[in-house]
Amino acid sequence: MSKYATISVPVEIKTRLEKAKGDKAWGEFLLEMYTEGQRLKGKKAFEELRQLLSKEDLEAIRESSKEFRENFKLR
């Protein structure tokens, strides 16, 4: 059996979260929120990086990555 913990949050926040979670278990709901937050952070970072790099930079990275994958061998 899994262990459980209590997290204290203001009542108004818990009320909003309960509406958003619907019939899901708290663990499932919170894990989905965390996963989506991480995905969005990664997407934002990628977009920021993409705007900093030129087409030539992106092409050089793509070629370097391709060459690495082709030549990579485990010992």
C-alpha positions as CSV (number, residue, x, y, z in Angstrom):
1,M,0.0,0.0,0.0
2,S,1.3,3.5,-0.9
3,K,2.1,6.0,1.8
4,Y,0.2,9.2,1.8
5,A,1.1,12.8,2.9
6,T,-1.0,15.9,3.6
7,I,-0.2,19.2,1.9
8,S,-1.6,22.4,3.4
9,V,-2.9,24.9,0.9
10,P,-5.2,27.9,1.3
11,V,-8.9,26.9,1.1
12,E,-9.6,29.0,-1.9
13,I,-6.8,27.3,-3.8
14,K,-8.0,23.9,-2.8
15,T,-11.5,24.8,-4.0
16,R,-10.2,25.8,-7.4
17,L,-8.0,22.7,-7.7
18,E,-11.0,20.4,-6.8
19,K,-13.0,21.9,-9.6
20,A,-10.2,21.4,-12.1
21,K,-9.4,17.8,-11.0
22,G,-13.0,16.6,-11.3
23,D,-13.2,12.8,-10.6
24,K,-9.5,12.2,-10.8
25,A,-7.6,11.1,-7.7
26,W,-5.4,13.8,-6.2
27,G,-2.2,12.0,-7.0
28,E,-3.1,11.5,-10.7
29,F,-4.2,15.1,-11.0
30,L,-1.2,16.6,-9.4
31,L,1.2,14.4,-11.4
32,E,-0.6,15.5,-14.6
33,M,-0.2,19.2,-13.6
34,Y,3.5,18.7,-12.9
35,T,4.1,16.9,-16.1
36,E,2.3,19.5,-18.2
37,G,4.2,22.3,-16.4
38,Q,7.5,20.6,-17.2
39,R,6.5,20.1,-20.8
40,L,5.6,23.8,-21.2
41,K,8.8,24.9,-19.5
42,G,10.8,22.8,-22.0
43,K,8.8,24.1,-24.9
44,K,9.3,27.7,-23.8
45,A,13.1,27.2,-23.4
46,F,13.2,25.6,-26.9
47,E,11.4,28.5,-28.4
48,E,13.7,31.0,-26.7
49,L,16.7,29.1,-27.9
50,R,15.4,28.9,-31.4
51,Q,14.9,32.6,-31.6
52,L,18.5,33.2,-30.4
53,L,20.0,30.9,-33.1
54,S,20.3,31.6,-36.8
55,K,19.3,29.1,-39.5
56,E,23.0,28.4,-40.0
57,D,23.4,27.6,-36.2
58,L,20.4,25.3,-36.3
59,E,21.7,23.5,-39.4
60,A,25.2,23.1,-37.8
61,I,23.6,21.6,-34.7
62,R,21.5,19.3,-36.8
63,E,24.5,18.1,-38.7
64,S,26.6,17.7,-35.6
65,S,23.8,15.7,-33.9
66,K,23.5,13.5,-37.0
67,E,27.2,12.8,-37.1
68,F,27.3,12.0,-33.4
69,R,24.5,9.5,-33.7
70,E,26.1,7.8,-36.7
71,N,29.5,7.5,-35.0
72,F,28.4,6.8,-31.4
73,K,29.3,3.3,-30.2
74,L,29.1,1.8,-26.7
75,R,32.3,0.1,-25.6
